C-alpha cells in the first residue's frame, strides 16, 4: 500500500464486474462531509484501471448527495468508448446504497509538455510564507482536510469580505509533499474556499451541483498556484472559474463549477 | 408535429424502456456532419420527458464520433437521480450501432429571472444589419446550417486572422424566428465558428472533445448576443469559453469546451 496519504485514503480494491470497494475517511472533511475532490479521486482511480490512457483530460462530476466520512463505499466504473487518443468513461461512488457522485471523464496521454501558443498567466502572489492558512472561518466549519492539503491564501483575500471581489488565490500542495501528477489536479481544483467569500463575507455551505476540470498538462513538482473567481451569481446560483499553475508558471488545469449559494448573503 | 424547424428536426418518437427514435437531418450540417448542438437537442428532448424539471441547467456532452445526416438515430436516456430541485440524467445518441454523443445533464426549474448580484456584461456589437453572415470560409466547408440559424458576426472578427485575438462575437437567432427558450441555448452555444479562427486564420476542423453549457436564466425573445474566446491553446488542445446574452442584455448561458486543433496553424 502506498505511503502517501492521498493514495492510501482513496485506494480501491476489487474491480470484478466494474465494481470496487473503498473506505471513505473523514480525514478530508470540510465540516461534516468529505471534500468532493477527494470523493472524486476514488472514482478516477477506478476509471484509470479501465482506461488505455493515463491522464484525466476532462472530468465532470455531478454531486448528487454529500458523502459520509469513515464509511465504506462502492465505486463503479465503465468504459463508454475506447478510442485511439481518448478513453471516455463513466463512474459513480455509492455509500449505503445511495449514489453520492456521478462522473464522466475523458482520459488522454498528455505526454511531455509541448508548445502553448495561448496561455493564461499565473496571478501575482506573495511568497508561500507570507500567505495565510485556510481557517474555515469563511464557512464556519472545522477543516480536517487541513492535515491533508496545505492551502495558503493571498493575505488580501483571507478575511471575510475583504477582497472586494469574488476572488480567492493562493498556493496548494499535499501536506506530506506527495508528488503532483495529473491525478492530483482535479482534487486541488476543489480544495479552496468559495471565491464568493471574498466579496460577501461569511457564506456558509456552497454546495456544488456540477464541477468540470480540464487538465492541461503534466505539472512540475512543487507548490501549485491557483486562482478562483466568480463573476456570475444569479438567482442564488453561481458559476466559479478556476485555474491552476505549476511551479514553473505553466497553466496545468482549468475548472468551472455551478453551485448554490444557500444563505441570504447575496440579497 | 411542430411547425418550427428546430423542433421538427430534433423530434423523438417512442420512449418505451428509455429509448426513442429520431431522424437526424443534414439540414444542420457543418460540412459533411451535423452540428453537435443539433445532435445534442434530441438527447435533451428525451431527458426532458423523464425530468421533473423543465430547464437544462448544466449540460455536458462528450462527442464520441461525428453524427450522420439523413440517417436514423436511437436516443437513450435515463434518470441518475430525481431530487426536489434538480433532476440529473444521462443519455446517448446512437446511429448505425455506434454511439455518437454521450450527455450528462442537470435539469432545474429556472422560474422567473430574479436578482443577479454578479454579472458579465455583454460585448459591444454593431447592429445586426452591420454584422456579417457566417460564410464557412474559416473552415473551408459548406454550411447548410445557415438555413436553420441566422448567425451574424462582428465585422472585425469575420475575416481570417483579422481579429488579432482568438475571439468571435455576434448575433444569433433561429432562421424561422422560433421563440428562444432554455432548450435553444445549448444549441446556440455550439453554432459559432471556432474563436481560434480570429487569431490563426484558416483552421479546418476543430473537433470538440467535450462541451459543457450552463443555462443561467430563461431568455427574453429576440436576437441572442454571444461571445467566444480561447485564451488557452497547448499541445494542440484548446479551451474555448463562451457567453450568451438575451435581448435585454441579461446573461443567459455560459459554455466551455475542450477541443482539438488538427492543422499546423498553431505552429
Interface residues (C-beta under 8 A of the other chain):
Chain A: X57 X58 X60 X62 X64 X65 X80 X81 X83 X86 X88 X90 X99 X102 X104 X106 X110 X111 X113 X114 X115 X116 X117 X118 X119 X120 X166 X199 X209 X210 X212 X214 X216 X217 X230 X231 X232 X233 X234 X235 X236 X237 X238 X239 X251 X254 X256 X258 X266 X267
Chain B: X57 X58 X60 X62 X64 X65 X80 X81 X83 X86 X88 X90 X99 X102 X104 X106 X110 X111 X113 X114 X115 X116 X117 X118 X119 X120 X166 X199 X209 X210 X212 X214 X216 X217 X230 X231 X232 X233 X234 X235 X236 X237 X238 X239 X251 X254 X256 X258 X266 X267
